[in-house]
Amino acid sequence: QVQLVESGGGLVQAGGSRRLSCAASGRTFSSYAMGWFRQAPGKGREFVAAISWSGGRTNYADSVKGRFTISRDNAKKTVYLQMNSLKPEDTAAYYCAAGAHFRSVTVKGYDYWGQGTQVTVSS
């Protein structure tokens, strides 16, 4: 069992940066791949990025590649999403999730979810 709590959301201007954090509780955090998803109003939840259990391998959606960086610190049981060059279309609620494989890009590929943190990018 893993409990996830996201933080770091807020209002940011276009072109700015923001770092999201996801703190996990539970003894098995380091055995899970971790992912970030986002959901804009009226849209489905979409994959953003994922990282392997060791942190050595990552996977990104094309829309964020080169702008966002996912990382994790297993000692702190925390996963991060560094977001740079933010655009208004990045506005969404961002969710972290724990799953079996970092290649999974669908909601069904993840077993545990946080409650989300809102990121709003103004133009």
Backbone as a printed PyTorch tensor [residue, N CA C, xyz], in Angstrom:
tensor([[[  0.8410,  -1.1970,   0.0000],
         [  0.0000,   0.0000,   0.0000],
         [  0.8740,   1.2430,   0.0000]],

        [[  0.5180,   2.2070,  -0.8340],
         [  1.2620,   3.4640,  -0.9330],
         [  0.2600,   4.6200,  -0.8810]],

        [[  0.5150,   5.5810,  -0.0380],
         [ -0.2850,   6.8030,  -0.0040],
         [  0.5570,   7.9290,  -0.5970]],

        [[ -0.0670,   8.7400,  -1.4330],
         [  0.6510,   9.7860,  -2.1770],
         [  0.0120,  11.1460,  -1.9360]],

        [[  0.8570,  12.1440,  -1.6990],
         [  0.3720,  13.5070,  -1.4850],
         [  1.2060,  14.4620,  -2.3300]],

        [[  0.5440,  15.1460,  -3.2630],
         [  1.2260,  16.0970,  -4.1230],
         [  1.2480,  17.4870,  -3.4930]],

        [[  2.2430,  18.2700,  -3.8790],
         [  2.3240,  19.6660,  -3.4550],
         [  3.1200,  20.4360,  -4.4990]],

        [[  3.0660,  21.7740,  -4.3860],
         [  3.8540,  22.6200,  -5.2710],
         [  3.0830,  23.3090,  -6.3710]],

        [[  1.8090,  23.0200,  -6.4780],
         [  1.0160,  23.6830,  -7.5070],
         [  0.8020,  25.1550,  -7.1920]],

        [[  0.2600,  25.8710,  -8.1680],
         [ -0.0080,  27.2910,  -7.9750],
         [ -0.1370,  28.0010,  -9.2990]],

        [[ -0.0960,  29.3180,  -9.2190],
         [ -0.2220,  30.1640, -10.4080],
         [  1.1630,  30.5980, -10.8740]],

        [[  1.4220,  30.4540, -12.1560],
         [  2.7310,  30.8320, -12.7090],
         [  2.5110,  31.4660, -14.0730]],

        [[  3.3620,  32.3880, -14.4270],
         [  3.2560,  33.0380, -15.7380],
         [  3.8370,  32.1440, -16.8310]],

        [[  3.3310,  32.3170, -18.0230],
         [  3.8680,  31.5830, -19.1650],
         [  5.3670,  31.8470, -19.2840]],

        [[  6.1090,  30.7850, -19.5580],
         [  7.5610,  30.8850, -19.6300],
         [  8.2540,  30.6160, -18.3130]],

        [[  7.4810,  30.5620, -17.2440],
         [  8.0520,  30.3320, -15.9250],
         [  8.2520,  28.8650, -15.6050]],

        [[  8.6540,  28.6170, -14.3710],
         [  8.9600,  27.2590, -13.9150],
         [  8.2190,  26.9510, -12.6220]],

        [[  8.0550,  25.6770, -12.3810],
         [  7.4210,  25.2130, -11.1540],
         [  7.9170,  23.8100, -10.8850]],

        [[  8.0950,  23.4740,  -9.5980],
         [  8.4670,  22.1140,  -9.2560],
         [  7.3890,  21.4990,  -8.3780]],

        [[  6.8750,  20.3860,  -8.8340],
         [  5.8980,  19.6350,  -8.0630],
         [  6.6100,  18.5300,  -7.2900]],

        [[  6.0720,  18.2330,  -6.1180],
         [  6.5850,  17.1350,  -5.3080],
         [  5.4520,  16.1780,  -4.9930]],

        [[  5.8160,  14.9290,  -4.8120],
         [  4.8490,  13.9100,  -4.4160],
         [  5.4950,  13.0790,  -3.3280]],

        [[  4.9810,  13.2150,  -2.1160],
         [  5.5140,  12.4830,  -0.9780],
         [  4.7210,  11.1980,  -0.7740]],

        [[  5.4420,  10.1210,  -0.5750],
         [  4.8050,   8.8180,  -0.4180],
         [  5.0020,   8.2860,   0.9900]],

        [[  4.0480,   7.5310,   1.4370],
         [  4.1890,   6.7960,   2.6900],
         [  3.9720,   5.3240,   2.3840]],

        [[  4.5560,   4.4940,   3.1990],
         [  4.5040,   3.0630,   2.9190],
         [  5.9060,   2.5490,   2.6670]],

        [[  6.1450,   1.3110,   3.0210],
         [  7.4920,   0.7710,   2.9780],
         [  7.9430,   0.3520,   1.5970]],

        [[  7.0100,   0.2730,   0.6270],
         [  7.3570,  -0.2990,  -0.6660],
         [  7.5400,   0.7350,  -1.7620]],

        [[  7.6960,   2.0180,  -1.4010],
         [  7.8030,   3.0800,  -2.4080],
         [  8.8660,   2.7700,  -3.4450]],

        [[ 10.0370,   2.3390,  -3.0110],
         [ 11.1620,   2.1530,  -3.9290],
         [ 10.9540,   0.9990,  -4.8980]],

        [[  9.9330,   0.2000,  -4.7060],
         [  9.6790,  -0.9110,  -5.6220],
         [  8.7230,  -0.5270,  -6.7430]],

        [[  8.1850,   0.6920,  -6.7040],
         [  7.2110,   1.1310,  -7.6990],
         [  7.8240,   2.0870,  -8.7100]],

        [[  7.3820,   1.9480,  -9.9500],
         [  7.5670,   3.0210, -10.9100],
         [  6.6090,   4.1470, -10.5230]],

        [[  6.9990,   5.3690, -10.8000],
         [  6.1680,   6.5140, -10.4370],
         [  5.8660,   7.3360, -11.6910]],

        [[  4.6530,   7.8340, -11.7460],
         [  4.2510,   8.6190, -12.9090],
         [  3.5610,   9.9070, -12.5050]],

        [[  3.5460,  10.8390, -13.4350],
         [  2.7630,  12.0710, -13.3000],
         [  1.7570,  12.1060, -14.4430]],

        [[  0.5430,  12.4450, -14.0970],
         [ -0.5260,  12.6360, -15.0740],
         [ -1.1250,  14.0220, -14.8420]],

        [[ -1.8910,  14.4950, -15.7980],
         [ -2.5910,  15.7580, -15.6100],
         [ -3.9720,  15.7000, -16.2280]],

        [[ -4.8390,  16.5490, -15.7080],
         [ -6.2150,  16.5820, -16.2060],
         [ -6.6970,  18.0170, -16.2490]],

        [[ -6.9890,  18.4930, -17.4350],
         [ -7.5430,  19.8300, -17.6230],
         [ -9.0650,  19.7440, -17.5380]],

        [[ -9.7190,  20.8580, -17.2370],
         [-11.1860,  20.8420, -17.1320],
         [-11.8470,  20.3210, -18.4110]],

        [[-12.7500,  19.3660, -18.2490],
         [-13.4770,  18.8250, -19.3900],
         [-12.7010,  17.8200, -20.2190]],

        [[-11.5090,  17.4630, -19.7760],
         [-10.6910,  16.5190, -20.5340],
         [-10.3420,  15.3040, -19.6820]],

        [[ -9.8680,  14.2730, -20.3480],
         [ -9.4540,  13.0770, -19.6390],
         [ -8.0860,  13.2420, -19.0070]],

        [[ -7.7380,  12.3130, -18.1580],
         [ -6.4370,  12.3460, -17.5010],
         [ -5.3770,  11.8280, -18.4750]],

        [[ -4.3330,  12.6290, -18.6670],
         [ -3.3150,  12.2540, -19.6510],
         [ -1.9440,  12.0730, -19.0110]],

        [[ -1.1910,  11.1760, -19.5950],
         [  0.1600,  10.8780, -19.1280],
         [  1.0880,  12.0670, -19.3710]],

        [[  1.9530,  12.3210, -18.4090],
         [  2.9540,  13.3840, -18.5300],
         [  4.3730,  12.8000, -18.5180]],

        [[  4.6940,  12.0390, -17.4760],
         [  6.0440,  11.5110, -17.3390],
         [  6.0280,  10.3480, -16.3580]],

        [[  7.0500,   9.4980, -16.4570],
         [  7.1930,   8.3860, -15.5200],
         [  8.6570,   8.0800, -15.3210]],

        [[  8.9580,   7.4160, -14.2040],
         [ 10.3280,   7.0900, -13.8630],
         [ 10.3600,   5.6880, -13.2670]],

        [[ 11.4160,   4.9580, -13.5660],
         [ 11.5470,   3.5920, -13.0640],
         [ 11.7940,   3.5810, -11.5620]],

        [[ 11.7020,   2.4100, -10.9460],
         [ 11.8500,   2.3040,  -9.5020],
         [ 13.2240,   2.7970,  -9.0440]],

        [[ 14.2430,   2.5810,  -9.8650],
         [ 15.6050,   2.9900,  -9.4980],
         [ 15.8910,   4.4520,  -9.8440]],

        [[ 15.0640,   5.0260, -10.6950],
         [ 15.3120,   6.3900, -11.1570],
         [ 16.1890,   6.4580, -12.3920]],

        [[ 16.6180,   5.3030, -12.8770],
         [ 17.5530,   5.2920, -13.9830],
         [ 16.9370,   5.4400, -15.3610]],

        [[ 15.6520,   5.2490, -15.4580],
         [ 14.9810,   5.3280, -16.7560],
         [ 13.7340,   6.1930, -16.6340]],

        [[ 13.4930,   6.9730, -17.6710],
         [ 12.3530,   7.8880, -17.6760],
         [ 11.5900,   7.7960, -18.9960]],

        [[ 10.3940,   8.3230, -18.9610],
         [  9.5160,   8.2950, -20.1280],
         [  8.6910,   9.5750, -20.0960]],

        [[  8.5510,  10.2520, -21.2450],
         [  7.8450,  11.5280, -21.2830],
         [  6.8270,  11.5680, -22.4120]],

        [[  5.7710,  12.2930, -22.1840],
         [  4.8500,  12.6100, -23.2690],
         [  5.5360,  13.5900, -24.2140]],

        [[  5.2190,  13.4970, -25.4910],
         [  5.8530,  14.3820, -26.4710],
         [  5.6020,  15.8500, -26.1530]],

        [[  4.4500,  16.1390, -25.5790],
         [  4.0700,  17.5260, -25.3260],
         [  4.9290,  18.2030, -24.2530]],

        [[  5.6330,  17.4230, -23.4440],
         [  6.4400,  18.0070, -22.3700],
         [  7.9210,  17.6960, -22.5100]],

        [[  8.2670,  16.8680, -23.4750],
         [  9.6610,  16.4540, -23.6430],
         [ 10.5450,  17.6820, -23.8710]],

        [[ 11.6420,  17.7370, -23.1230],
         [ 12.5530,  18.8650, -23.2340],
         [ 12.2190,  20.0260, -22.3130]],

        [[ 11.0170,  20.0100, -21.7310],
         [ 10.5940,  21.0840, -20.8200],
         [ 10.4240,  20.5900, -19.3860]],

        [[  9.9540,  19.3580, -19.2310],
         [  9.7010,  18.7920, -17.9070],
         [ 10.7440,  17.7180, -17.6080]],

        [[ 11.0670,  17.5820, -16.3150],
         [ 12.0010,  16.5490, -15.8730],
         [ 11.4300,  15.8600, -14.6380]],

        [[ 11.3420,  14.5460, -14.7000],
         [ 10.9020,  13.7650, -13.5500],
         [ 12.1190,  13.1920, -12.8500]],

        [[ 12.0710,  13.1530, -11.5330],
         [ 13.1600,  12.5760, -10.7490],
         [ 12.5730,  12.0120,  -9.4600]],

        [[ 13.3580,  11.2300,  -8.7600],
         [ 12.8900,  10.6660,  -7.5010],
         [ 14.0400,  10.5400,  -6.5240]],

        [[ 13.6850,  10.5490,  -5.2470],
         [ 14.6270,  10.3340,  -4.1580],
         [ 14.0240,   9.2450,  -3.2830]],

        [[ 14.5130,   8.0380,  -3.4370],
         [ 13.9100,   6.9230,  -2.7130],
         [ 14.1450,   7.0230,  -1.2040]],

        [[ 15.2320,   7.6290,  -0.8050],
         [ 15.4890,   7.7970,   0.6210],
         [ 14.4520,   8.7200,   1.2550]],

        [[ 13.9990,   9.7150,   0.4940],
         [ 12.9820,  10.6510,   0.9890],
         [ 11.5760,  10.2370,   0.5860]],

        [[ 11.4630,   9.1410,  -0.1710],
         [ 10.1620,   8.6630,  -0.6460],
         [  9.4040,   9.7770,  -1.3600]],

        [[ 10.0930,  10.4450,  -2.2480],
         [  9.5070,  11.5900,  -2.9430],
         [  9.8470,  11.5270,  -4.4270]],

        [[  8.8810,  11.8910,  -5.2460],
         [  9.1060,  12.0380,  -6.6750],
         [  8.8090,  13.4870,  -7.0430]],

        [[  9.5610,  14.0010,  -8.0060],
         [  9.4640,  15.4050,  -8.3860],
         [  9.1260,  15.5420,  -9.8670]],

        [[  8.5280,  16.6680, -10.1890],
         [  8.3270,  17.0320, -11.5870],
         [  8.7550,  18.4930, -11.7280]],

        [[  9.9030,  18.6940, -12.3430],
         [ 10.3790,  20.0420, -12.6310],
         [  9.8080,  20.4750, -13.9660]],

        [[  9.0610,  21.5660, -13.9510],
         [  8.3900,  22.0490, -15.1620],
         [  8.9760,  23.3990, -15.5450]],

        [[  9.5700,  23.4770, -16.7050],
         [ 10.1530,  24.7120, -17.2190],
         [  9.4310,  25.1500, -18.4890]],

        [[  9.6280,  26.3990, -18.8580],
         [  9.0160,  26.9420, -20.0860],
         [  7.5290,  26.6300, -20.1460]],

        [[  6.8520,  26.9000, -19.0660],
         [  5.4380,  26.5440, -18.9700],
         [  4.5930,  27.3350, -19.9590]],

        [[  3.5530,  26.6690, -20.4480],
         [  2.6360,  27.2490, -21.4200],
         [  1.2210,  27.2370, -20.8380]],

        [[  0.3460,  28.1060, -21.3110],
         [ -1.0400,  28.0900, -20.8190],
         [ -1.7000,  26.7190, -20.9770]],

        [[ -1.3350,  25.9930, -22.0130],
         [ -1.9280,  24.6620, -22.2200],
         [ -1.4340,  23.6160, -21.2210]],

        [[ -0.4750,  23.9710, -20.3850],
         [ -0.0470,  23.0820, -19.3030],
         [ -0.9570,  23.2060, -18.0790]],

        [[ -1.8860,  24.1390, -18.1200],
         [ -2.8150,  24.3270, -17.0060],
         [ -3.6500,  23.0710, -16.7940]],

        [[ -3.6000,  22.5320, -15.5810],
         [ -4.3050,  21.2890, -15.2690],
         [ -4.1010,  20.9530, -13.8060]],

        [[ -4.8750,  19.9860, -13.3460],
         [ -4.5870,  19.3510, -12.0640],
         [ -3.5650,  18.2540, -12.3350]],

        [[ -2.5030,  18.2270, -11.5580],
         [ -1.4310,  17.2560, -11.7530],
         [ -1.5020,  16.2010, -10.6560]],

        [[ -1.4220,  14.9380, -11.0790],
         [ -1.5360,  13.8070, -10.1720],
         [ -0.2860,  12.9330, -10.2580]],

        [[  0.1980,  12.4770,  -9.1210],
         [  1.2310,  11.4560,  -9.1660],
         [  0.5970,  10.0990,  -8.9010]],

        [[  1.2740,   9.0750,  -9.3780],
         [  0.7260,   7.7270,  -9.2950],
         [  1.8560,   6.7160,  -9.1790]],

        [[  1.5670,   5.6100,  -8.5480],
         [  2.5220,   4.5170,  -8.3960],
         [  2.0240,   3.3050,  -9.1820]],

        [[  2.9210,   2.6940,  -9.9310],
         [  2.5340,   1.5530, -10.7470],
         [  3.6670,   0.5740, -10.9310]],

        [[  3.4160,  -0.3590, -11.8240],
         [  4.3540,  -1.4640, -11.9830],
         [  5.4970,  -1.1500, -12.9410]],

        [[  5.2470,  -0.3350, -13.9770],
         [  6.2710,  -0.1460, -14.9990],
         [  6.2720,   1.2770, -15.5240]],

        [[  7.4380,   1.8420, -15.6800],
         [  7.5420,   3.2360, -16.0990],
         [  7.1220,   3.4420, -17.5570]],

        [[  7.0010,   2.3460, -18.3280],
         [  6.5350,   2.4860, -19.7100],
         [  5.0150,   2.6360, -19.7980]],

        [[  4.3230,   2.3790, -18.7060],
         [  2.8660,   2.5120, -18.7250],
         [  2.4750,   3.9730, -18.8930]],

        [[  1.5740,   4.2400, -19.8480],
         [  1.1590,   5.6140, -20.1200],
         [ -0.3410,   5.7910, -19.9530]],

        [[ -1.0160,   4.7750, -19.4390],
         [ -2.4520,   4.8690, -19.2370],
         [ -2.7780,   4.8440, -17.7490]],

        [[ -3.9480,   5.3710, -17.4350],
         [ -4.3980,   5.4020, -16.0460],
         [ -4.4500,   3.9970, -15.4550]],

        [[ -4.8690,   3.0420, -16.2820],
         [ -5.0050,   1.6630, -15.7900],
         [ -3.6790,   1.0460, -15.4060]],

        [[ -2.5720,   1.6160, -15.8480],
         [ -1.2660,   1.0660, -15.5270],
         [ -0.7510,   1.4270, -14.1540]],

        [[ -1.5220,   2.2300, -13.4090],
         [ -1.0890,   2.7040, -12.1000],
         [ -2.1080,   2.3270, -11.0310]],

        [[ -1.5870,   1.9220,  -9.8830],
         [ -2.4380,   1.3600,  -8.8410],
         [ -2.8250,   2.3510,  -7.7530]],

        [[ -1.9620,   3.3010,  -7.4870],
         [ -2.1980,   4.2450,  -6.3900],
         [ -2.0700,   5.6700,  -6.9130]],

        [[ -2.9350,   6.5400,  -6.3970],
         [ -3.0120,   7.9150,  -6.8800],
         [ -3.0650,   8.9020,  -5.7230]],

        [[ -2.4870,  10.0790,  -5.9780],
         [ -2.6400,  11.1820,  -5.0520],
         [ -3.9030,  11.9600,  -5.3540]],

        [[ -4.1150,  13.0300,  -4.5950],
         [ -5.3440,  13.8000,  -4.7220],
         [ -5.2250,  14.9270,  -5.7550]],

        [[ -4.0210,  15.1910,  -6.2020],
         [ -3.7880,  16.1930,  -7.2360],
         [ -3.4140,  17.5560,  -6.6960]],

        [[ -2.7030,  18.3190,  -7.5090],
         [ -2.3540,  19.6960,  -7.1940],
         [ -2.5440,  20.5210,  -8.4560]],

        [[ -3.1600,  21.6940,  -8.3180],
         [ -3.5240,  22.5100,  -9.4710],
         [ -2.3590,  23.3880,  -9.9040]],

        [[ -2.0960,  23.3850, -11.1970],
         [ -1.1260,  24.2890, -11.8020],
         [ -1.8740,  25.1420, -12.8330]],

        [[ -1.7720,  26.4460, -12.6820],
         [ -2.4240,  27.3640, -13.6070],
         [ -1.3520,  28.2610, -14.2260]],

        [[ -1.2840,  28.2560, -15.5390],
         [ -0.2950,  29.0510, -16.2540],
         [ -1.0170,  30.1900, -16.9620]],

        [[ -0.6600,  31.4040, -16.5770],
         [ -1.3050,  32.5760, -17.1680],
         [ -0.5020,  33.0730, -18.3620]],

        [[ -1.2130,  33.5980, -19.3490],
         [ -0.5430,  34.0790, -20.5650],
         [ -0.1990,  35.5550, -20.4630]]])
